[in-house]
Amino acid sequence: MPASCHVDTFVLDNLPPAAEQPDFINLDRLGYPEQLNAAAELVDRHVAEGRGERLAIRAPGVRWTYAELARTIDRMANVLTGELGLVPGGRVLLRSANNPTLVALYMAVIKAGGIVVATMPLLRARELVQILDKAEIGLALCDAALVDEMGKAANAAARPVRIVTWEGLAGGDLGALMAGASGRFEAVASCADDPCLLGFTSGTTGLPKATVHYHRDLLVICDCYARDVLRADADDVFIGSPPLAFTFGLGGLVLFPFRIGASTVLLERAGPPDLAAAIGEYGATVCFTAPTAYRAMLAKIDENDLSSLKKCVSAGETLPRPTFDAWLEATGLKLMDGIGATEMLHIFIAAPQEAIRPGATGKPVPGYEARIVDAAGRPQPAGTAGRLAVRGPIGCRYLADRRQAVYVENGWNITGDTYVEDEDGYFWFQARNDDMIVSAGYNIAGPEVEAALLAHPLVLEVGVVGAPDPERGRIVKAFIVLTNPSAAGPDLARELQDHVKRELAPYKYPRSVVFVDALPKTGSGKLQRFALRQQAEAEAEDATQGVNA
């Protein structure tokens, strides 16, 4: 094996021990060379093979061909390795909404041998500090519109952080640095198993986990799920709403189209109304978003032209059967459900359009294996609910994290989901196994919201759980014991919601606040979240029956 290209070996030095890593299977059939740079494979290959004039990126006022994208990437890579001092293995934080500059920077960092750490625009300074410190990041590239929280985070970080901002198509500070940079950059001779991406995922303790992914991993999801299940082609136009900091969005909006020389549409504003309008405007054919957005688009489907769509991928939260049926009736298209994880980079159970079984997530993607296991890791027979275990060419590698031993058992990745496998090999989702709340496609750790609420002087105790919601799947619901019970009321509920929005990304705030005299606890004083979940379920059911009465 060739030696790693990394000069900065922080990530390599903090990979899990070999004994704690999952089994990696079916890599040989993918045939990747030992030396591989994912950015060169995803972009430069099209230019070298005569497809440079094909459209790569579309956005409001922007049309970049692969050749134009390649030149922009090379100029950025020269700035990164020159003025900004990036060496192979160095981590670079990217902070922006989905736009062409973000994608070019993503590829430039990888082409230069660096490691991308993309972050959601909604994150606050408190959350960004955790990422900066966990990954020991010294360089952040930030859209000027989002620099306030980034600056606060840099000031609070354990190490010095240089912030470089940009405006629009690489204007501002970054644009000035790029002005004199060469448009030619030779891709760093990275290894297929050199890390190039740290994907941060919420932990149920609120402490972020960094998942390490290699150059080859970026191609694996293209050559397994995208090739064998999605089956798009070079004439397709990809569109969607997930931020590129979500690996669901990275795959669906960048890696999958770039792998086959197709084009992608990038939207900074991608709420359901914006997404529905853009599908018609750009003639998009492949859409990636959460069930919540598909439900919302149905409400105004007569106002938008969705006739160009050919494939619609749903992930990030459970796909309810009524949403599947309504979308099929309105568009004639079957929503392509799938389950993925940041730890596994993208979808590992799904079904191609012709093999979809409504209500089921699907079967293991070619190259992957899945099974249901009990608490001791023993395989369970068909029809028995249990923990979902998966393995394939990609698996979980946490950066310096004791939770590695929880996610990986006996070589299998334990996703944290309860599933049932039927006699035909289809997998059916039952529930999450932990305190993670999945709301409108976002993963929200209940204990993290609890910690934010406890920082308010009027909150004595709090329990946060997910509650059923017809629009968002689930919402964050907070049961709160006050230091002064007489202060309870709608005004304080709004104050506490605003408090959480200031402390955490706004999507994490409790949409329902209930003031209670006491919380259910065990004999040892431990909060019984399961009892709060049962209460939330019962209250939601009562509310539904009241509406239907």
KAFENJO-V51451 format. One record per backbone hydrogen bond with DSSP energy under -0.5 kcal/mol. CO is the residue of the C=O (numbers start at 0). NH is the residue of the N-H. If there is no record, write none. Layout:
# KAFENJO-V51451
co->CO nh->NH
co->CO nh->NH
This chain:
# KAFENJO-V51451
co->6 nh->8
co->8 nh->12
co->9 nh->13
co->10 nh->13
co->11 nh->14
co->13 nh->399
co->16 nh->19
co->16 nh->20
co->17 nh->20
co->22 nh->24
co->22 nh->391
co->26 nh->29
co->26 nh->30
co->27 nh->30
co->33 nh->35
co->33 nh->191
co->35 nh->37
co->36 nh->40
co->37 nh->41
co->38 nh->42
co->38 nh->43
co->39 nh->44
co->42 nh->45
co->42 nh->46
co->43 nh->47
co->44 nh->48
co->45 nh->50
co->46 nh->49
co->50 nh->53
co->51 nh->66
co->53 nh->65
co->55 nh->263
co->56 nh->63
co->57 nh->265
co->58 nh->61
co->61 nh->58
co->63 nh->55
co->63 nh->56
co->64 nh->68
co->65 nh->69
co->66 nh->70
co->67 nh->71
co->68 nh->72
co->69 nh->73
co->70 nh->74
co->71 nh->75
co->72 nh->76
co->73 nh->77
co->74 nh->78
co->75 nh->79
co->76 nh->80
co->77 nh->81
co->78 nh->83
co->79 nh->85
co->81 nh->84
co->86 nh->89
co->87 nh->6
co->87 nh->7
co->89 nh->114
co->90 nh->137
co->90 nh->138
co->91 nh->116
co->92 nh->140
co->93 nh->118
co->94 nh->142
co->96 nh->98
co->98 nh->102
co->99 nh->103
co->100 nh->104
co->101 nh->105
co->102 nh->106
co->103 nh->107
co->104 nh->108
co->105 nh->109
co->106 nh->110
co->107 nh->111
co->108 nh->113
co->109 nh->112
co->110 nh->187
co->112 nh->88
co->114 nh->91
co->115 nh->197
co->116 nh->93
co->118 nh->95
co->119 nh->122
co->123 nh->126
co->123 nh->127
co->124 nh->128
co->125 nh->129
co->126 nh->130
co->127 nh->131
co->128 nh->132
co->129 nh->133
co->130 nh->134
co->131 nh->135
co->131 nh->136
co->137 nh->161
co->138 nh->92
co->139 nh->141
co->139 nh->163
co->140 nh->94
co->141 nh->165
co->142 nh->145
co->143 nh->146
co->145 nh->149
co->146 nh->150
co->147 nh->151
co->148 nh->152
co->149 nh->153
co->150 nh->154
co->151 nh->155
co->152 nh->156
co->160 nh->162
co->161 nh->139
co->161 nh->163
co->163 nh->141
co->164 nh->173
co->165 nh->143
co->166 nh->170
co->167 nh->169
co->170 nh->173
co->170 nh->174
co->171 nh->175
co->172 nh->176
co->173 nh->177
co->174 nh->178
co->177 nh->180
co->184 nh->186
co->187 nh->189
co->189 nh->35
co->190 nh->193
co->191 nh->215
co->193 nh->214
co->195 nh->115
co->196 nh->198
co->196 nh->212
co->197 nh->199
co->198 nh->210
co->200 nh->208
co->202 nh->205
co->203 nh->446
co->208 nh->200
co->208 nh->210
co->209 nh->398
co->210 nh->198
co->212 nh->195
co->212 nh->196
co->213 nh->217
co->214 nh->217
co->214 nh->218
co->215 nh->218
co->215 nh->219
co->216 nh->220
co->218 nh->222
co->219 nh->223
co->220 nh->225
co->221 nh->226
co->223 nh->227
co->224 nh->228
co->224 nh->229
co->225 nh->230
co->225 nh->231
co->232 nh->235
co->235 nh->237
co->235 nh->262
co->236 nh->284
co->236 nh->285
co->237 nh->264
co->238 nh->287
co->242 nh->245
co->242 nh->248
co->245 nh->248
co->245 nh->249
co->246 nh->250
co->247 nh->251
co->248 nh->252
co->249 nh->253
co->249 nh->254
co->250 nh->255
co->253 nh->257
co->254 nh->258
co->255 nh->259
co->256 nh->260
co->256 nh->261
co->257 nh->260
co->262 nh->237
co->263 nh->57
co->263 nh->265
co->264 nh->266
co->267 nh->269
co->270 nh->274
co->271 nh->275
co->272 nh->276
co->273 nh->277
co->274 nh->278
co->275 nh->279
co->276 nh->280
co->277 nh->281
co->278 nh->282
co->278 nh->283
co->284 nh->309
co->284 nh->310
co->285 nh->238
co->286 nh->312
co->287 nh->240
co->287 nh->241
co->288 nh->314
co->289 nh->292
co->289 nh->293
co->290 nh->294
co->291 nh->295
co->292 nh->296
co->293 nh->297
co->294 nh->298
co->295 nh->298
co->295 nh->299
co->296 nh->299
co->297 nh->300
co->299 nh->302
co->300 nh->303
co->303 nh->305
co->305 nh->308
co->310 nh->286
co->311 nh->335
co->312 nh->288
co->313 nh->337
co->317 nh->319
co->319 nh->323
co->320 nh->324
co->321 nh->325
co->322 nh->326
co->323 nh->327
co->324 nh->328
co->325 nh->329
co->326 nh->330
co->326 nh->331
co->326 nh->332
co->327 nh->331
co->332 nh->334
co->333 nh->311
co->334 nh->336
co->335 nh->313
co->336 nh->350
co->338 nh->347
co->338 nh->348
co->340 nh->343
co->340 nh->344
co->341 nh->344
co->343 nh->345
co->345 nh->340
co->347 nh->364
co->348 nh->338
co->349 nh->362
co->351 nh->354
co->352 nh->355
co->355 nh->357
co->356 nh->359
co->361 nh->426
co->362 nh->349
co->364 nh->367
co->368 nh->390
co->370 nh->388
co->371 nh->379
co->372 nh->386
co->373 nh->376
co->377 nh->373
co->380 nh->383
co->385 nh->418
co->386 nh->372
co->387 nh->414
co->388 nh->370
co->389 nh->412
co->390 nh->368
co->391 nh->24
co->395 nh->21
co->396 nh->211
co->397 nh->399
co->400 nh->403
co->401 nh->404
co->402 nh->405
co->402 nh->406
co->403 nh->407
co->406 nh->408
co->406 nh->413
co->408 nh->411
co->410 nh->22
co->411 nh->408
co->411 nh->413
co->412 nh->389
co->412 nh->414
co->415 nh->432
co->416 nh->387
co->416 nh->418
co->417 nh->429
co->417 nh->430
co->418 nh->385
co->419 nh->427
co->420 nh->382
co->421 nh->424
co->425 nh->421
co->426 nh->360
co->426 nh->361
co->427 nh->419
co->430 nh->417
co->434 nh->445
co->435 nh->437
co->436 nh->438
co->436 nh->443
co->438 nh->441
co->441 nh->438
co->441 nh->443
co->443 nh->436
co->443 nh->445
co->444 nh->447
co->444 nh->448
co->445 nh->449
co->446 nh->450
co->447 nh->451
co->448 nh->452
co->449 nh->453
co->450 nh->454
co->451 nh->454
co->452 nh->455
co->455 nh->458
co->457 nh->459
co->457 nh->482
co->460 nh->480
co->462 nh->478
co->464 nh->476
co->466 nh->474
co->468 nh->472
co->471 nh->439
co->471 nh->473
co->472 nh->468
co->474 nh->466
co->474 nh->476
co->475 nh->510
co->475 nh->511
co->476 nh->464
co->477 nh->479
co->477 nh->513
co->478 nh->462
co->479 nh->481
co->479 nh->515
co->480 nh->459
co->480 nh->460
co->483 nh->486
co->484 nh->487
co->488 nh->492
co->489 nh->493
co->490 nh->494
co->491 nh->495
co->492 nh->496
co->493 nh->497
co->494 nh->498
co->495 nh->499
co->496 nh->500
co->497 nh->501
co->498 nh->502
co->499 nh->503
co->504 nh->507
co->505 nh->508
co->508 nh->510
co->511 nh->477
co->513 nh->479
co->519 nh->527
co->521 nh->524
co->525 nh->521
co->526 nh->528
co->527 nh->530
co->527 nh->531
co->528 nh->532
co->529 nh->533
co->530 nh->534
co->531 nh->535
co->532 nh->536
co->533 nh->537
co->534 nh->538
co->535 nh->539
co->536 nh->540
co->537 nh->541
co->538 nh->542
co->539 nh->543
co->540 nh->544
co->541 nh->545
co->542 nh->546
co->543 nh->547
co->544 nh->548
